Amino acid sequence: MAAVASDHENGVLMHDVIISGGGPTGMMLAAELRLHGADVLVLERDAEPSPVVRSLGLHPRSIEILDQRGILDRFLAEGTRYPGATGHFAGIVPPRPVALDTTHDYVLGLPQPVTDRLLTERAVELGAEVRRGSALVGFEQDDDGVTVELDDGERLRARWLVGCDGGRSTVRKILGIGFPGEPAQTEWILGEIQVALPADEVAAIAEEVRKTHRGFGIGPVSDGFFRAVAPADAPADERLATPTIEEFRARLERFAGTDFGAHSPRWLSRFTDATRLAEHYRVGRVLIAGDAAHVHPPLGGQGLNLGIQDAFNLGWKLAAELVGWAPADLLDTYAMERRPVADDVLTLTRAQSVLLSPDPGPQAVRRLFSELMRFDDVARFLGERIASTGIRYDVGGPVAAVDDGSLLGRRLHDLPLADGGRLFALLHEGRGLLLDQTGEHTVTGWADRVDRVVTTTPELAATAVLLRPDGHVVWLADGREPLEPALRRWFGEPTR
Ligand SMILES: Cc1cc2nc3c(=O)[nH]c(=O)nc-3n(C[C@H](O)[C@H](O)[C@H](O)COP(=O)(O)OP(=O)(O)OC[C@H]3O[C@@H](n4cnc5c(N)ncnc54)[C@H](O)[C@@H]3O)c2cc1C
C-alpha cells in the first residue's frame, strides 16, 4: 500500500501519522490507518512487550469490531469464550443470563499480553512500522505537521500525531490538556506468583478474606502460578516503582493473615482507582486516545475495550483527512462521539466502586441493586452498557438525538444475507457500505470510498442503510431524508 501523502518535506521523511504508544489502542489505530494506505510509525517506549496481565478479556463490541475486520478467528483461537455477556455488575450477578443484541453474546477471556501481541501482528502485517525502545519526549506543531523529539535526540516529522501513550500520557501533558477527576485513593499490587500452600488451602483462605475485603483476591492461573491482588491503605509515594516480592508478601499477610509463602513472581505491578477524563481529545494536529484520554479502576474490565473502540472510531476519520475527502468537521466527531462514551464508563466504574464499599449506606444500595437485577430489563440495560453494544452516536439527520428506537447512529449487529454471506464480511476493508435491498440507490461519485451491495436480509426492516466504516448507521431509507446529503455529511464531496 502506498503512503497517502507525499513522504518528504524539505528532505526530511514525512510520516502521515506518528502514534506514540504501542499498546492496544496504538496498534488498533495503526492497523485501521494502514487499511487506507496511511504511512504510520508507532513509537513504543518499552524495548520488549510487557508480560503484565492487566486486561483479562474482550467484551462483545470489541469482539464485533475484530469480526468486522476479519481477524476475530485468531483471537478466538487463543481465548476462552464465557457465554452470557451480561456477566455481573460490581459482582452482582443476574439470576439468569439475559441475551444481548449481538451475534457475539459472550466475553472472550484473553490475557492482555496476547491481545497486545495479536493487535501488533495485525498492524505490522498491514505495513505499520513499529520502533520499540523509542520514547517520545517532546513535540512542536505548525500548520503543516508535527515535529516529534525522541529520547535519543532524533527528530521526526508527521502530518498528525496521536498520543496512545497510556494514563500518564506525555502527549496529553505536553498539550496541556486538563485531566480532571478523582485522584487515586487506593493502590493495589497485582502479580503472578508461586505459593508454598496447597491450592485448596489458598482457595479456602481467599474465600474467607473476600467476605470482608472485596479488593483482595488470589486464584490459580497457569503452570502452577497464582494471580493475586491486595490493596494498600493509601497510594505509595513512588507509584512508578515496580513492587518487590517482600512488599507484596507484607500486603498479603496484612489482609489474609498469611503471605501464602509467595515467591518467584512472574511479574508484579501496581494500579490505582484514579478516575479522570481529558477535557479535550484534540489540539490542532495532535489527538489522544485510549488510557491517554481516560483512566478509571478496572471494575467491569472496560479500559482496553474502550481504547480499541476509540481507535476504531478515529482511524477511518483520520485516514479520510489524509486522503483528502474528509468533510470539514469529520475529525471533530471523534471527540464528540467518544468522550461521552468514556464519561459513561467512568460513571459505571464510580457506581461499582460505591457498590463495593462495606459501609452501611452503599451496602443498602447494593441489596436494592441485587433485587433490581432480577428484572431482565435491568440486567440487559447494564450488560449492554458494559458490552458497549447499545452506543448511539448523534449522526445528524432527521431523527438525531431522539431515542425513538431508530437504528440511526447505532451499529448494526452482524446480519445473514440472502446470498449466503453476512454483513460483517462486507466491512473488512474499512470502507463505507450502502446495503440496498431494492437496488434503487446508488453511490456514484463516492464509489472510491463507499461500497454498494444489493442483497436482502430478513432481519433488516429498512429497505436500505448507509454504514460508516465503523459499522454505525448514518442513513436509512425511511423516506425522511434522501441519501445524498448523508453521503456528503460522512464521505465528503463526490468525485466527478
Ligand atoms: C489490574 C488491571 C486490570 C485491567 N483489566 C481490564 C480488563 O479486564 N478489560 C479491559 O478492557 N481493560 C482492563 N484494564 C485496563 C487496560 O489494561 C488499559 O485500559 C489498556 O491497556 C489501555 O490501553 P492503551 O493502549 O490506551 O494504553 P497502555 O496499554 O497503557 O499502552 C500505552 C503504551 O504507551 C507506551 N508509552 C508510554 N509513554 C510513551 C512515550 N512517551 N513514548 C512512547 N511510548 C510510550 C507504554 O510503554 C505502553 O506500551 C485493566 C487495567 C488494570 C490495571
The ligand as an SDF file (V2000), in Angstrom:
LIG
                    3D

 53 58  0  0  0  0  0  0  0  0999 V2000
   -5.3570   -4.5380   37.0490 C   0  0  0  0  0  0  0  0  0  0  0  0
   -5.9510   -4.1080   35.7500 C   0  0  0  0  0  0  0  0  0  0  0  0
   -6.8970   -4.8970   35.1470 C   0  0  0  0  0  0  0  0  0  0  0  0
   -7.4790   -4.4980   33.9580 C   0  0  0  0  0  0  0  0  0  0  0  0
   -8.4190   -5.3060   33.3910 N   0  0  0  0  0  0  0  0  0  0  0  0
   -9.0130   -4.9060   32.2530 C   0  0  0  0  0  0  0  0  0  0  0  0
   -9.9820   -5.7390   31.6280 C   0  0  0  0  0  0  0  0  0  0  0  0
  -10.2930   -6.8470   32.0930 O   0  0  0  0  0  0  0  0  0  0  0  0
  -10.5580   -5.2920   30.4810 N   0  0  0  0  0  0  0  0  0  0  0  0
  -10.2150   -4.0970   29.9320 C   0  0  0  0  0  0  0  0  0  0  0  0
  -10.7860   -3.7260   28.8980 O   0  0  0  0  0  0  0  0  0  0  0  0
   -9.2850   -3.3000   30.4840 N   0  0  0  0  0  0  0  0  0  0  0  0
   -8.6700   -3.6780   31.6190 C   0  0  0  0  0  0  0  0  0  0  0  0
   -7.7090   -2.8920   32.1780 N   0  0  0  0  0  0  0  0  0  0  0  0
   -7.3460   -1.6280   31.5130 C   0  0  0  0  0  0  0  0  0  0  0  0
   -6.3570   -1.8270   30.3600 C   0  0  0  0  0  0  0  0  0  0  0  0
   -5.2010   -2.5000   30.8150 O   0  0  0  0  0  0  0  0  0  0  0  0
   -5.9840   -0.4660   29.7730 C   0  0  0  0  0  0  0  0  0  0  0  0
   -7.1440    0.3210   29.6550 O   0  0  0  0  0  0  0  0  0  0  0  0
   -5.3310   -0.6000   28.4080 C   0  0  0  0  0  0  0  0  0  0  0  0
   -4.0730   -1.2030   28.4990 O   0  0  0  0  0  0  0  0  0  0  0  0
   -5.1730    0.7700   27.7460 C   0  0  0  0  0  0  0  0  0  0  0  0
   -4.5510    0.6200   26.5190 O   0  0  0  0  0  0  0  0  0  0  0  0
   -3.7300    1.8260   25.8860 P   0  0  0  0  0  0  0  0  0  0  0  0
   -3.1020    1.2900   24.6460 O   0  0  0  0  0  0  0  0  0  0  0  0
   -4.5920    3.0180   25.7930 O   0  0  0  0  0  0  0  0  0  0  0  0
   -2.6060    2.1740   26.9750 O   0  0  0  0  0  0  0  0  0  0  0  0
   -1.4320    1.2330   27.5070 P   0  0  0  0  0  0  0  0  0  0  0  0
   -1.8090   -0.1940   27.4620 O   0  0  0  0  0  0  0  0  0  0  0  0
   -1.0200    1.8130   28.8150 O   0  0  0  0  0  0  0  0  0  0  0  0
   -0.2720    1.4220   26.4580 O   0  0  0  0  0  0  0  0  0  0  0  0
    0.4430    2.6330   26.3740 C   0  0  0  0  0  0  0  0  0  0  0  0
    1.7970    2.3360   25.7590 C   0  0  0  0  0  0  0  0  0  0  0  0
    2.4790    3.5630   25.5450 O   0  0  0  0  0  0  0  0  0  0  0  0
    3.8510    3.3900   25.8750 C   0  0  0  0  0  0  0  0  0  0  0  0
    4.3820    4.7260   26.1760 N   0  0  0  0  0  0  0  0  0  0  0  0
    4.1420    5.4820   27.2670 C   0  0  0  0  0  0  0  0  0  0  0  0
    4.7620    6.6610   27.1710 N   0  0  0  0  0  0  0  0  0  0  0  0
    5.4090    6.6580   25.9770 C   0  0  0  0  0  0  0  0  0  0  0  0
    6.2180    7.6090   25.2920 C   0  0  0  0  0  0  0  0  0  0  0  0
    6.4910    8.8020   25.8320 N   0  0  0  0  0  0  0  0  0  0  0  0
    6.7150    7.2810   24.0810 N   0  0  0  0  0  0  0  0  0  0  0  0
    6.4510    6.0660   23.5210 C   0  0  0  0  0  0  0  0  0  0  0  0
    5.6890    5.1230   24.1370 N   0  0  0  0  0  0  0  0  0  0  0  0
    5.1730    5.4300   25.3320 C   0  0  0  0  0  0  0  0  0  0  0  0
    3.8280    2.4440   27.0520 C   0  0  0  0  0  0  0  0  0  0  0  0
    5.0590    1.7740   27.1970 O   0  0  0  0  0  0  0  0  0  0  0  0
    2.6880    1.4980   26.6720 C   0  0  0  0  0  0  0  0  0  0  0  0
    3.1450    0.3710   25.9550 O   0  0  0  0  0  0  0  0  0  0  0  0
   -7.1050   -3.2690   33.3690 C   0  0  0  0  0  0  0  0  0  0  0  0
   -6.1310   -2.4760   33.9660 C   0  0  0  0  0  0  0  0  0  0  0  0
   -5.5630   -2.8890   35.1460 C   0  0  0  0  0  0  0  0  0  0  0  0
   -4.5140   -2.0390   35.7910 C   0  0  0  0  0  0  0  0  0  0  0  0
  1  2  1  0
  2  3  1  0
  2 52  2  0
  3  4  2  0
  4  5  1  0
  4 50  1  0
  5  6  2  0
  6  7  1  0
  6 13  1  0
  7  8  2  0
  7  9  1  0
  9 10  1  0
 10 11  2  0
 10 12  1  0
 12 13  2  0
 13 14  1  0
 14 15  1  0
 14 50  1  0
 15 16  1  0
 16 17  1  0
 16 18  1  0
 18 19  1  0
 18 20  1  0
 20 21  1  0
 20 22  1  0
 22 23  1  0
 23 24  1  0
 24 25  2  0
 24 26  1  0
 24 27  1  0
 27 28  1  0
 28 29  2  0
 28 30  1  0
 28 31  1  0
 31 32  1  0
 32 33  1  0
 33 34  1  0
 33 48  1  0
 34 35  1  0
 35 36  1  0
 35 46  1  0
 36 37  1  0
 36 45  1  0
 37 38  2  0
 38 39  1  0
 39 40  1  0
 39 45  2  0
 40 41  1  0
 40 42  2  0
 42 43  1  0
 43 44  2  0
 44 45  1  0
 46 47  1  0
 46 48  1  0
 48 49  1  0
 50 51  2  0
 51 52  1  0
 52 53  1  0
M  END
$$$$
